[in-house]
Amino acid sequence: MSEGTEPLVRRAARRLRGWGGVAAMGVACGLTASLTLLPLVREEGGAAAAPGTDRPAGSGAGGVGVGVQVRADACRNPEASLTPSTQDGPAIRAIKERGKLIVGVDQSSYRWGYRNPEKGVLEGFDIALARAVARGVLGDENAVIFRAIPTNQRIAALDSGKVDLVVRTMTINCRRIEQVAFSTAYFQAGQQVLAPKRSDITGYDASLRGKRVCSAEGSTAYEALEENSFGAVFEDEGDGTKDDRDLLTVPNQLDCLARLQLGEVDAVVTDNALAAGQAAQDPAVELKGKPFTKEYYGVAAKLGNDDLVRRVNHVLVGYRQGPWQAAYRQWLEKDLPGISGPPAPLYK
C-alpha cells in the first residue's frame, strides 16, 4: 500500500454512505472474500493468439505450449524475450553473494499479491511465482526479500537497484521494453472499466465523456486514456509536480477504489483481473463493458541484466509444466475459470 493510501482508506471508512465499511477495510488489507472475475480476453476457440503470430499462446491440454522463435521486431512482438539459460552472469553472481533475491511486489491486490490479514504474510499468484524464481536462482523459495512498491515506482525500483525483479502484474509493451527487460509472458489480462452499478457508464466508450476517471501513474490504463479518453477527465492539474493532488492519477491502482468510494471519481480503468478483485471487495461497483485490450504480464528486470532474465525464463520453462497450474488452482481458478494454461513463450 502506498504511503498515501492508508489515511485515505480511513477517511473512506468514516465517510462512506451506502458503500459499506467492509469495502473500505478491503482496500486497507485485502479481503479474503470470494472474487467473481470476468473471463479475460480469449480468441474464439479458447486459446489466445500470440501478438504478431498465427499460433495460439497456449497449446495442448494444459495450454502450456512450447517456445516459438520470432524475429526481433519489438513493437510487433514485445513479449519476445531472451532464450533460457542457467549460466551465471554478473547479476546472478551478485544475488548469490547476497544470498537473497529482492523482489518488488504488491501487497494490496487480492489473489495476486496481498498481505493475509490473519497470517500477516504475503500471498497470491505473483508471490508464488516470485518464490519459484528464488528457488530456481538460490535453491530456496524462502531466500527472497519482498519489497512492496507502488505501481508508479516499479521501473524506478529496478533502475535504482532497490529490487532485482518486479513481479507485480506488470504488462509487457513496446514502451516498457525500452525501460526494463522482461521475461516471457506468464499471464494474459485486459483493461476494463470499473464503476458504480448505478452509473450510466457502459464501458470504455463515449459514456465516459465528462466523467472523472482514475488510473495509476505509469500504468497501461493511463496510456490507454492518453490515446483515447472518449472525453473523460483523467489528468490532475499539476500532474507530476508538487501541486499534484493524486486524485485522478494515483501512485497505486488500488487508491482508485478509495477515490471511487468517496465519490471523488466516477470510474476506474485498470486490468480486469485486478478490477474484478476490487468489485468483489465492494458490492456497489462492477466491471462495465468488455476488456478493450489484450495484455501479457511479465517478470521485469533492470535493462542489461540479461543473465537474470535468461534464468527467470529457464525457471518459467519448468513452471509452465505444473507449478503454474497449481498456483492457478490455488489462487485464481475459482474466480477465473476456463484458463487452460499460461501463454506459451516467445523468444527473440
N, C-alpha and C positions, 0 to 999 in steps of 0.2 A: 504494500500500500504506500502511496506517495505521502510525503510529509503533510501535504495539504488536504489529504482525503479524510483523516480521522475527525478533525474538527468539523468538517462539512457533514460527515455522517451523523455526528452528534446533533448538529443543528437540524438535520433531516428528521431524526427520531423525535425531536421535540415539536417540529412544525408540520409534519405530515398530516394531511386531512383526507381520510378515505383511502390511504395507500396501505396502512397497516404498519405497525412498528417492526414486524418480522422482516419486512423488506429492508429497512434501514440496518437492522442487525446483520442481514445477509451481506450487505455491502461491506460492513466492518470486518467480518471474519469469515465469510463464505459459508452459506448454509449447507447443511447436509441433507437438505430436502431433495426430492427427486426432480430430475430435469425432463423436459419434453423437447427434444431437439428436432428441428425440421430436417428432412433429408438434405444433404449437401448436393451441389450441382453434379449430376451424373449424365453421361452420354446415354442415348437410347440404347437399351440392352444391358445397362448396369455398369459397365466399365467406363471410366473417364479416359478420354483420349489425351495423349501427351501433346502439349503445345507444339505445333510445327511438325507433327508426325501423324501418320495414319494408324499407328499402333495403339492398343489400349494401354493405359497406365498400370493396369494390373492384369495378370493372366493366370489361368489355372484355377483350381478350386479355391485356393487360398488367396487369389488375387495378387500373388507376390510378383510374378514375372521375373525376367532376367534383365540385366543391364543392356541398354542399347546405345551404341556409339552414334553420335550425331556430329555434324560439322559445327565448328566453333562460331556460331552466329548468335552472339549474346542476346540480342533483342528478339530473336526468333525462338531461342531455346534457353532462357535464363536459368532453367532448372538443371542444365547440364553442368556436372561437377567433375572434379578430378577422379581418376581411377583409384580404386582402393589400394592400400599398401600398408604393410606392417613395419616398414623401415623407419627407424628413429632419426629425426632431424633435430634442429635446434629447439623447436617449440616443444616437442615431446620430451627431449632431454631435460629441459627446464622444469617441466611438470614432474618428471620422475625425481629430479633432485629435490624438489619441494615436497614431494610425497603426497600432494593433494591436487586434485583438479578443481579449479574455481569456475563455477557456472552461474551465469546470470539467469534468474528465473522470475516468474510472477509468484506472488503469494496470496492473490485475491481472486483468481479465476477458477471458479468451481469446476472440478473434474480435470482441469489441465495443470494448474499449479496453484495450490491454495493451502493455507495452514489449517489443519484439522483442529477445530476449537476444543475437542475433547482430549486429543493426544498431544496437541501442541507441536506437531511435526508437519513438514511439508509433504503433500501427497499430490497425485494426479498423473495424467498421461505423460506430460512433459518431464515430470520429476522421475518417473520410471525410466524414461529414455536417458536422462542425464546420468542416472546411476549405472545404466548399462554401458555408457561410454566410459565412465570411471573404471568399471570392471575391465573393459577392453584395453584401457591405457595402463592402469596400475594394478590390475588383478583383484581389485576390491571395490565393490559397489558403494561402500561406505567411505572410501577415500575421496570424498568430494566436499567442497565448501560451497553452499548455496548463498548467493547474494541477491536479494530482492532488488530489482531495478525497475523504474517506471518505463513505460512504453517509449517515451521520448529520449531516454538515456541508453538505449540498447547499443547503438553504434558507438557512442562516446565511451561507454564502459569497455568496449573492445579496444578502441584506439588508445585509451589511457593505460591499458594493461590491468585494469581493475578486475577483469574476468578473462578467462581463457576462451570460453564459449558462451553463447547465448542460446538457451533452449526455452523459448518463450513465445510460442505460436507466431513466429516471425515469418512473414511472407517473403518469398523469393521473387524479385522483379528486376527489371533492367536497370532501374536507378540504383538499387541497393547493391547489385553486384559490382558497381564501381566503388563502393564504400567498404564492403566486407566480403569475405569469402564464405560461400555456402556449401554445405554438404548436399548430397542428393535429397530429393524431397521425401518427407516421411508422412505427410498428411495433406489432404485436399480440403479446402474450405471455400467460402464465397462471401462477399459483402452483402449486407442486408440492412433494412431499416427497422428500428425498434421504436415504438411509440405507444402512448396510452390506448387502451382498447376503445375508448370513447372518441378518439381523434378521427378527424376526417382525412388523415393521411392514408394513402392507399399503397404506398411503396416508394421506390426510387423513381419518381416521376414528377409530373407537373404539380401534383398535390403538395409538393414541398415549397412551392412559391410563397415567399414571405415568411416562412417558418424558420424558427431558430433551431439549427441543427448542430449537435455536439459531436466531435470526433477527437481522437487522441493525436497530439502533436507527433509528427513523424510517422504516422500510420498510413496504410494504403487507403483507408477510408477517407482521410483528409486529401490525399492525392486525387481520389475519385471526385470529390467535391470540387477540387480546383479545376478539374477538367470539365465537369458539368454539374453545377449546383441546382439546376432547374429553378433558379431564382431564390434559393434558400439563403438565409443569412448564416454563414458558417465561420467567419473570421472575427476575432476580437479586435477592437481598436487597440493599437499599440502592440499588436501581436509580436512576441519575442523580445519586447522591451521591458523596462522596469514598471511601465504602466499597464502591462498585460494583466487582465483580470482573471485569466484562465477560466473563462466562462464557457465559451464555445469550443475552444481548442484547449485541451487539458493534458497534463503530464501522463496520466494513466487512463486508459479507456474506461475502467470501472468508475472513475469520477463522473463520467457522463450519466450513469444511472442515478446518482445522487442529485445531479442537476435536473434530471428529468422528474424525479420525485418531488423536488422543491418547486417545480413549475417554472424554473429558470430557462429551460429549453423545451422545445416541442417534440424533438425526436433525436435519435442517436443513429449514427451509421457506424457499423463495426462488423467484424467477422461474425457470420451467423452462428458458428459453433459457440462463440463467447456470448453473443446476444441472447441466444436461447437459454443459456445459464442464468442470465440476468432476468429473463422473463419468468423463469422458474422461481427466482427469489422474490418476485413481485407479481402477484396475480392480476394487477391492474394494468400491466403492459403486455404487449405482444409483438411478434415479428410481423411486419407488413409486406405484402407483395412477395416476390421471389428473389433469391440471390441474383445479383446482377454482374458478378464476376466469377471467375474460376481461378483460385489461387492455391499455391502449394507452400506448406511450411517447411523450412529447412533449419538445420543447426548452423549458427553463424560463428565464424572465427575472424580474427584480425587478418586483413589483407597481407599476403606474404607468408602466412603460416601454413604453407602447403602440406607439410608433413602431418600436421594436426588434422587438416581437412581430409587427407587421404586415410588417416587412421580412423576418423569418425565414419567415413564411407565403408571402411572394412568392417567396422562394428555393425553398421546398418545392413550389410550383406547377411550376416547371421541373424540379426534382429528381425529381419523380414521373414525368416523361416519358422517362426514360432513365438518368440517373446513379444513381438508386436501384437500378434493376435491375442495373447494372454493379457497384455495391457489393455487392449481394446475391450475385451470381455469384462475386465475388472472396472474400467473407468467410463466407457462410452457406450457399449453395446445396448444397454437397457434403454438409453435415451436417444441413441443414434443407430438404429438397426439398419441392416442391409449393406454394410460396408464389407466387401469380400476380402479386402486386404489393403496394404499400403500401395502408393504409387510405385511402379517399377522405376528403377534408377535410370537416369540418362547420364552418359559420360562424354566428356569432350574428346 
